[in-house]
Each structure stands twice: as C-alpha cells, then as structure tokens.
Amino acid sequence: MTIVRTAAAAAEVARAFAALKVERDRVESRTMREMFAADPSRFSRLSLEVDGLLLDYSKNRLDAQTLVALLGLARAAEVESHRDSMFACERINVTENRAVLHVALRAPKDATFMLDGVNVVDEVQSVLEAMTDFAEGIRSGAIAGTGGAFTDVVNIGIGGSDLGPAMVTRALSPYHDGPRLHFVSNVDGAHIHDTIAGLNPATTLFLVASKTFTTIETMTNAATARRWIVDALGEAAVGAHFAAMSTALDKVAAFGIDVKRAFGFWDWVGGRYSVWSAIGLPVMIAIGAKDFRSFLAGGHAMDVHFRDTPLDRNLPVILGLVGIWNRNVLGFPAKAVLPYDQRLLRFAAYLQQLDMESNGKRVTLDGSAVTQQTGPLVWGEPGTNGQHAFYQLLHQGTDVIPADFLVAATPHEADDVHHHLLLANCFAQTEALMRGRTTDEARAELAAEGKAPAEVERLAPHKTFPGNRPTNTILYRLLDPFTLGRLIALYEHTVFVQGAIWGIDSFDQWGVELGKQLATQLLPMVEGKTSPDTRDASTAGLIRAVPRIRG
Ligand SMILES: O=P(O)(O)OC[C@H]1O[C@H](O)[C@H](O)[C@@H](O)[C@@H]1O
C-alpha cells in the first residue's frame, strides 16, 4: 500500500475529525457522573477484557456513539492497512527507509518475516540462542570474571539501550535470581562513579549497549569502565569483563570487545523498541532465558491480538483512539501514567521515550505540517506515592490531565493487607476524578462536621472537586514476564495506532540530533580551547561563567 497519505485519504481523515468535533458537542452536554447514572451498562459497554487483561475506558468523556465515530476515524486513516504493512515488512519508517520489525523479535521460531529475501526470524533466533548460552553461562558461573563468578553486571547504555532493560529488570524483580544488575546511562560522571564505587572489578561484568555504538554518553562511560578494569586488573582482563550489544559489530570490535561476546541486532529495530532484542541481555542474565522467552511470548500474544482482532475489540486500537479523543478533540496536552505497582517505578520514564520520541512530530510522512496536535506530554510516578505529591493538581488544578492507572489483581507478596489497600486507592482515585464533589456536597459534608454556616460557605469552594476528569484503568492478573510483555506491546501498538492516524513517522527521531550537534561544537569552548564568541550571548555567557563560578 501507499504509506504516505493521498490527498483523498487526507480529506477522509479531515472529515472524520470534523465528525468528532460535532460528537464532542453532543457528549460534553453531560458529565461522566450523569452518563454513569443514566446507563447501568456503561462499564460493560466501555471496557474490554482479553485473556485476563482488562481495559476499563468507561471513565472517559465519551459514550458508545463516540466510539463509533472514533472507529470511523481509524478506518479513514487506514490504521488496519498501516498495521498490515508493518507486519508485511514494508519500509514504513520512510525517513530512514527502514522496515519496523520489533514484532519479529518476539515471534515464534517457525514464524516468517521476509525482508530482502531473508527470514529475519532465523537471525533473531540465532542471536537469542547465543544470548542464552552467554546469559546462562554467567548465571551458572561457567562464564566468570578474573576473580570468579560475576556478582555484578553493569549495563552501560542510554535511551532505548537503557530504559527498556532498566524498567523490565525492576518490574520483574521477583524473578531475578542472577547476579546484581546496575544501569549507567548519564554522561554525568557521577553516574558511573556512584555505580562502581562499591563493586569488585574482578567479579564485575560490563555490557556496553548501543545500537549505533557511537553515542557519546555510552562511549564515554564505557571508556571509563575500561580504565577502571585495566587499572585494577590489567589490560589482559578486558576481554573477560566486557560484552556488547549493537547493530554496529565492526565498531564493537574496534572498541576491543571480542566478537564472541558481541550480540547483534538490526536497523529495523528502533532503539525504543529494542528491549526484545540483544538489548534485553541484562534482563536475560537477571531472570534467565526461560522467563525472558516468556516475556517475548507475552509481547507476541499482544501482536497477534493487535494483528487479528477487529478494531472495536482491539485493545491497542481502543486505547489509541481514546488517547486521540482526549488529545485532539478535547484538547488535553498531557497524559499521566500512574502504575499502582511499585515495580513499575520506571514505566512512565520508559513510556516517555516510547511515546514522545515516536509521536513528538510536527510533519507528516510527506513533510507537510500536521493538521492535528500530535503526541502528548507523558509523565507519571507510581501510586500511591503520587497521591501524596502531585494528585492535588490532577483533582483541582486548572488543566485536565487524562491518566492511565495500572494495577495487578494479584500481588507477588502473600500479604493481602497491602494489596487490598493498593487496589482500593487505585479505584478510589479514578472514582474521585470521575465523580468529583459538587459545592453542595462539600457544603453538606462541612455542615455534617458541625461547621458554622459562614465557615461552610468560606470553605466550600476549596473543597469542591470539578470531577469529569478522564482515566483508563488497566487491570492485569500478576506482573509476571508474560504480562509485562503484553503491557509493553500494548503501549507500543497504541503509539503505532496514534501515529498512523496522525500520518507521521513514528519510527524516526530527528528531533534529538540538533542538540547533539551543538554539544559537539560547544565542547572545545567548554574545554577552553576555542572562544565562545560565535555563539549567542546567553550560550557564550554561560560558557564563560563556568570557570568564574568554578573558582
Ligand atoms: O543505542 P544507541 O545507538 O546508543 O542510542 C541511544 C539513544 O540515543 C538516541 O539519541 C536516540 O534518541 C534514542 O532513540 C536512542 O535509543
């Protein structure tokens, strides 16, 4: 199919958006509270349960008729054929002329994804086998450091070469029975310094993770780690203490890492989609190959669901369309991700890269300006902690911030006391955001507390909650490797659906380049080797201020 939208297709999409604006005027005449009161079947109509994964989107400012209009938009934007193009290995990343095949990374061994005459699944499986030998060797101690079995593994990478494995490792801590894992990403020397401070070089393994193997932060941290090993153990120890994951295996060899310890992947794996590839090696070392395969199988299960399920029962399609409704039709610029699952501590940070790097775009595939707002600001922290920090703004601030709540039905811990409280808090927040508290209700509560009438009037506005604030709730059985794989793939495909509707390239990230280029230009000025006179007054002033303030 044509990936770039034709004028006729663009007109269809514009018509579908126009229909949604009309729909907004109809729906906005009632609050969610009123809609729940009027329709006892609202939850069953506006929720989807697929194999123990429940998406409740009924606490949004929409109804079943809105969904029909949203599905019309998905059809006008040809979401299904875009999806099929991805699965058919077409080069849908048009600005880099690349296929987008992270789905092949989690496909079963007998699957076929033909790219340029090669079934990439065969290559994927052979790297997975090499990773398995290495990871299991580390875990058993058969592959050891110069001082014996590895006690600590340090992943050096940034962006997609850090966030995925760091988030997943933390999420799956109940399955972690391998050596301790650490993640170093920031070029700030504090990060590697603080990480290696307590480690024994003779039992520490460094994994240098970089798709391009040129990223300055990673190369700088890797060089520092190399020096630390050489200083402690001598040059000959480097081979035993380093391994790498990259698409640029020639550069890995040039760094001095043995090719037998280099695990490859391919240009059709975007950095933010790479946790399923060799970049997942630290996860495999932590939880073992069997659980890592289960994580991949969870991703694959969501791929099959996304690929084969009609739009109106398709989880990523529905979640994507609700996001479009909130972003483009209701005009909300941000979205909070609020896992009621402490082990998903890094989930929002992970989704920030996935969503904001994929859909933070201002031109469509043909280079023309987008006609709709694109990706929202994504942010969040786990509940219940967030409740005691920023939820005030969610409830009573002047902006409406739609939020996704995620929670497991089952904890890993035997103690239900904690988990019942966690669930009650999660559901209470979405209820409060939906219902709010009217001024009359606030007055009644204050009066019931025995406040004098003047005091009731004085305090009532402060105790009023507008409500009608949209949330999704995702309820899953247990945060195990399979479920986590499904959850990540759910969000990946949600981002895909939205990118397809906006007609943008969700798989490039040119927006990160300019800052990198300028950093390269500014480095000699910061080092004092060249003059900053050519820069704007602020930048030059800041560079000159450093030695003065440094003293
Ligand atoms: O894996 P690397 O090539 O080192 O790239 C690491 C990261 O840096 C880049 O600037 C991109 O913005 C990210 O998409 C990428 O994940």
The ligand as a Gaussian input file, in Angstrom:
#p B3LYP/6-31G(d) Opt

LIG

0 1
 O       21.528000       2.709000      21.281000
 P       22.193000       3.969000      20.879000
 O       22.580000       3.965000      19.421000
 O       23.378000       4.261000      21.759000
 O       21.170000       5.134000      21.049000
 C       20.660000       5.515000      22.287000
 C       19.536000       6.516000      22.149000
 O       20.049000       7.735000      21.678000
 C       19.481000       8.431000      20.600000
 O       19.819000       9.770000      20.699000
 C       18.001000       8.274000      20.378000
 O       17.290000       9.424000      20.696000
 C       17.403000       7.115000      21.087000
 O       16.328000       6.648000      20.317000
 C       18.379000       6.008000      21.330000
 O       17.726000       4.947000      21.998000

